[in-house]
Amino acid sequence: MSDLPHENDQPDPLDAFEELIAEETDRDPDLAVIEAGSRTLRTQGGPPQADVPARPEDPEVDRALREVEAELAGRWGETKLEPSVSRIAALMDVLGEPQRSYPSIHITGTNGKTSTARMIEALLGAFELRTGRYTSPHVQSVTERISLDGAPISAERFIETYQDIKPYIEMVDGMQEYRLSFFEVLTAMAYAAFADAPVDVAVVEVGMGGSWDATNVIDGDVAVVTPIALDHTDRLGATPGEIAAEKGGIIKQDATVILAQQPVDAAQALLKKAVEVDATVAREGLEFGVVARQVAVGGQLVTLRGLGGEYPEVYLPLHGAHQAHNAAVALAAVEAFFGVGSVRAEALDIDTVRKAFAAVSSPGRLEVVRRSPTVVLDAAHNPAGAEVTAEAVREAFDFTRLIGVVGASADKNVRGLLEAFEPIFAEVVVTQNSTHRAMDTDALAAIAVEVFGEERVQVEPRLPEALEAAITLAEEEGEFAGGGVLVTGSVITVGEARLLLGKG
């Protein structure tokens, strides 16, 4: 039987979950959902995970954090954009340009940015550098976005950082046509926190695009471009080449550019930008790459070719060929940061590299959160991401019957995402997360029926019932068979499922 609560056993946690969300009408719905879920469901889990923090236990700290979150949520959300860096540049100016007090590695691309950022952070930390990492979106807690030394900053530090720069935020708000957005304020907080720490190097993931992304007030010594595919086409362009031209805006004068394997038109756009600013380029498949890989328990064993030579038998506790390629990109980025291939010829210390990669984690990326039946979470939210996830599932898991739970955002290519998963899902349970961006369940079901056929689609508007239904279907294979569940379609869906399944 499922470990999820049954209606006859205890009150449904989602009733309180929805009541708390309804009370938060003035807040950004994404934040309200995450925090409400954290309050109502966290008692089901064990100790907090190091990389996905729970709510503060101190009531006063929790109250203060909620006040900050409420103020942030009153600003433009991340889906409303005015493509300009003028506001964040003005804020950096009055703050004294904190982002220029440390070197940085800047990461853009369509898929794999967060995992690559985590790997870069782990490598730099293993070489005894103090790191700051800024990534988005978060899985469960907004404090995940800003990390120091490999761990999210504490709630106390998050609050303190916001209060320190709040007067300057308000000053800039009064000077601009539009107030600073949610993402712009968080970016400023990250840069200020890194300067205050201080860090030896910042690892920064763009929010969207490149040229006009709020993070692009830094001049990264190393610019990393993970694989580019079609996503956010209404804002970034209709082809990989057009999207690459926008993302290439993070490539600065005399920087080193680390390019993952790209579509031809995307590679052309990025190389053209590199030539314009006299940047040095290292390309996956030419200057660096994956030499060999084999599936291992809990992940894979890879041999990587870096800018300084080969790194054999590196254990990576993440599944899928795409993560091996992310590892190659991360390794090349760190080599470039240390000058390997330019000012120094020798490779990085292999034992240190192995130690760093063995410690990498990436919550919500093919993350196993339950056994018997196995439940896996993956934040794939576009067709390209779904394709690599589907291939990784085929390789890493011996499922005889896999049930999908899909809750997607309305502004995504949902048909393409479902078509990518169709070959591996025996059945799919369509649902929706609790944010305003979620696709309506009936609309999602209509597309799913066209892709899977009516007999393979089940509709459960509420995520707890969707998880319960999927687990029940997977259990039909028997206790010792190979049934499993994959929850996917959105970072928010994965975050809410993670809470319901007792993580964080």
Secondary structure, 3 states (H helix, E strand, C coil): CCCCCCCCCCCCHHHHHHHHHHHCCCCCHHHHHHHHHHHHHHHHCCCCECCECCCCCCHHHHHHHHHHHHHHHCCCCCCCCCCCCHHHHHHHHHCCCHHHCCCEEEEECCCCHHHHHHHHHHHHHHCCCCEEEECCCCCCCHHHHEEECCEECCHHHHHHHHHHHHHHHHHHHHHCCCCCCHHHHHHHHHHHHHHHCCCCEEEEECCCCCCCCCCCCCCCCEEEECCCCCCCHHHHCCCHHHHHHHHHHHCCCCCEEEECCCCHHHHHHHHHHHHHCCCEEEEECCCEEEEEEEEECCEEEEEEEECCEEEEEEEECCCCHHHHHHHHHHHHHHHHHCCECCCECCCCCHHHHHHHHHCCCCCCCCEEEECCCEEEECCCCCHHHHHHHHHHHHHHCCCCEEEEEECCECCCCHHHHHHHHCCCCCEEEECCCCCCCECCHHHHHHHHHHHHCHHHEEECCCHHHHHHHHHHHHHCCCCCCCEEEEEECCHHHHHHHHHHCCCC
